[in-house]
Amino acid sequence: MARETRSRFTDVITPGLFAVMTEEYKRFPETWRELVNVKKSTNTYEECSFLSSLGMIPHLPEGTGVVYQSRIQGYKKRWTHDTWGGGLRITQEAIEDDRYNVMESGSRELGVSARETRHVRVASIWNTGFGTTEHVAGDTLAIFSASHPKLAGGTWSNLATAANLSYSVLQSMIMAFENQTDHQNKKIIQTPMILLVAPANEFKALELLKSIGIPESAQNEPNAVRLARPRLRMIVWPYLTANNATFLHGDNARMETGLIYFERIGVTFAKEGDFDTGDAKFKVRWRDSVEVNNPIGMYGNAGL
């Protein structure tokens, strides 16, 4: 069992030392909360399914009765809650001889690690979303796929042809996103609200969204993306592992059958002393799950 003792941190107990700083940095806010539907859970696991919409209304010749339709049962997806936890143990002697109260910061450091872990965990939806190794949609295909099956027949795509971010690529992604149809081939009224990029694409994305003119043209044409989609905003997320991957998100990505983060037990901290040794023990623990069933409202480009 790992244990912090005086011999491991001699500077902490050295008389006259001006300051000892723990490895604490400013951390990024929980950006993922803007991307997922955060819900509480009181169950061992959660499941969701969905029904298709109805088809188009047919024309009725004179004297004929209405045609009755039925909705189609969609895919079922299960959210199985995982448990996460870690601890820190410090000897009584190390605490007694700690002249700068550094040892007592252990619980705070556990909090920093917990936040970092949750960033990485939720980001795996996008980082592994082009394959099937970790997360899949309700249809068991990759979250971003060109061949999601429609319940009434046919397929739909939320996967762009892989290309690095540019003005023409962003235009094509927006058009494909807005031209999606539902499982009964009816138009979905959706507009991308978020352009999600890694830090390597931050300045390129900013040019595409905010420039008055087309940033890649010398002809002084107006920036149609900026004019036509003024509410499209950029989120830069350092936890995306592919520098050139780009994603569009609409508000409907967080619908009740879409991208959901379930919090079974929130992040909780505990501290107690060991009676026999006098050691101080700190612990952090939580339970959660994150998955997506019907990935409408999500559109991905893996980049090159």
C-alpha angles and dihedrals in degrees: 000000000000112000133177110230136172092259091059095053108032093157090064093065098036111120115237097019107142100218143340117207123201118224095271122148134174107271132212117259118254094275092169090074088072091056105044138050104249113209137169121239131201096179137085088248138351129229133190136182133173143211126232121244121253123270128248117299110253126226114259119218115221113286097014127121127242120273112239119219133194130208120242123241111245133209124299119227128189127211108205112195117233124205121230126187145151139173147200127213124196126185120243091238092055091053093046093052096040102117096184103042091243095136093060089062090074095099091053091052090052087056091053090051091048092054092048091050092053091050091054093043096053093040089061087078088070099028092057096026095107092060140039101240097104116359128027135176122252090270089059092245126117113288088243106045138149092216111049105155119239116225092232093046136282128057140269132206136219093170123097124209103270110263138138117262115278138143094268092044092052091048091051092049092051092049093048091047093052094044095060117124129206129247090281092048095253118141116265113220100222136139126191112250101177133045104199117201141160119248091262089066098040098103094041091052091047091054092050094049102038109028115110092219132032102286094214097050134077093199095086094236115164118261100254093189091058093046099042099040106031092156093058106110134185127242117191112203119186091199094072104105098200109073095203100040113115130191138191121207132191127195089255091065086082096051121134092269097037134069108346134172112200119201108203095170120007124229106291131181130208133186130187141151127246108240096210100046103020089232118154115233125198124190138184125191141166141160125219148139135207126194142137128228109178107022097199108141093038122097126177140194115189093203125213 
